[in-house]
Amino acid sequence: MAVVTRDGEPGAAAGTTSRPAAATRLMASRLFASMAGLDWLAKVWWTCLSISLFAGLWELCWAMGWADEKLLPPPHIFLGNIGEQGKYFNTATRWQVGTSMTEGPSAFESVLITGAATTMRVFAGLVIASVLAIGVGVLVRYYRFFDRLVLPTITLLSPVSPIAWLPVAIFLFGIGNAPAIFMVVVALFFHMVLATINQIDTVNTNFINVARTMGASKSQIYLRVIVPAILPGMLQVLRMNLFGAWMVVLVAESTGVGYGMGQVIMLARNTFNPSLVFFTIAVIGVLGFAFDWLLRMAQRRILYWLPDTAERLRVL
Amino acid sequence: MSSENAPHFSSKDAVVCRGVGKTWAAGTKRAHEALRDIDLDIKPGEFVVFLGPSGCGKSTLLYLIAGLEDATGGQIWSFSDKVETPSPERSLIFQETSLFPWLTVWQNVSFGLAIRGASQEERRKVAAEALQRVGLIAAMDKRPDELSGGMRQRVAVARALAMRPKVLLMDEPFAALDVQTRARMQDFLLDVWRDSGASVLFVTHHIDEAVALADRVVVFTSRPGRIKTIYPIDLPRPRNLFSREAETMRIQLTELLRDEVDRAFAEQEAFAVPA
């Protein structure tokens, strides 16, 4: 039924599905949703188990007296005094408002504000770097002139450690958000340009040939075939670079380029406070994990056409 | 046979090749000759099968006719136009699935119209027509990965038909399919061919397929590919493939091919010998 109506009236396709079919579909989708929910629960369970195992081993080392609690405080100690540690976060805002250590936002709020500041820098850096890198990568393959002019410099700068750019970031942007974002962009941009070019080169030639036979122009082939074809690979590259971005942003923040998680780590180091170090590491871990999860969700949304291969590889 | 002679051909012919040759990586150390001195005339509405050992350049010739590659010698015309670039009039269907995985079936079929800037309404209409012809109208809103291999190739055929081509070029389109599906697809293709009135150039290395489909079989020599002989299949359609004549033709074609396959093997073995 649905097929016939679709044939006649293209626009009304969704509305004309017959009622029993719609009901079956609804039931099927509910069943699927509940299964997906269980799957999700299982994932949470395994994640908790994985972390508990690690924490448990650490606690064991402490209980046996192998780990000095002043140097390697186990989780129950460094997580136990969140209130105490939290006040070291968000020091920059305190400094900006000019209040003393005991006033201002609560410990929990401070952790949130600092975490959010760092996360925003990573996010901004990732977005800017990927837009620039995909743009430049496409241009390099589109125009031979651009390729010859730009690619040698990019390849030359690619192996330079982002740490080397730190002074440049300070010279150019001083202190604040800008230098930290700049560091993230610089750390990702060059690799991502090379990755984009590599992705373009491995696009199935049949796809391009089909478009050519259909009379597509060069720009149409790039827009309608090459860009969608490289998206899966590019999102993969983006995910891999996400962790790189987190590492660089900490370095940028810890050397006084800005304030944030990196600055808290630096503070902990200078005041010899291992508890604060581990607490910050835990927060960074959670943030990075959440960010990666979000990116995977986005990937699934954007790349709706890709089958899930992980399960197939596992059951081999 | 040489390309120096003035081309003498009817301007109504679907494809005309005169002295066509192709050398890959010409002018370098890795240069190798894929095709030499191909002279061929294909009439409108004719079904021609290119048969030859693998690596003999029959697919290369198809790409040259499609305009996707440039010939290094000779000239190709199609309906009195010189072939220099790809054209929607000559649609190519590949062995591997070449449907865009990010588009639905109907969007794939109407991709050529989208490029010309047709409205969504028109695109959907043309896609529906083409999918009707290949019997896949029900799969219109599906994604390619939801279809079987045979269905995907039918969608690829529909995509080619949507461009109303005068020449359908098919590069071993059924090679990846199982035997039963392949037989069904051959019947399907013959129906499509009869309806469309287009010429079909079909590359295969299966003798059975050649006898089932072709008006004429072009048998290629092994590398560099030349035309060894053009073998007419004058069996009435629909064909009884178990008839004595069909069997005789298969045997004759097998013998024609055997020398070439032997030669190709000997060549490969010569390469495999350690220095």
Interface residues (C-beta under 8 A of the other chain):
Chain A: V3 R6 D7 P10 G11 A13 N204 N206 F207 N209 V210 A211 R212 T213 M214 G215 A216 S217 Q220 R224 V225 P228 A229 L231 Y304 W305 L306 P307
Chain B: A66 L68 P86 S87 P88 R90 S91 L92 F94 E96 S98 F100 P101 W102 F111 G112 A114 I115 R116 Q120 E121 R124 K125 A128 Q132 I137 A138 M140 D141 R143 P144 D145 R159 M163
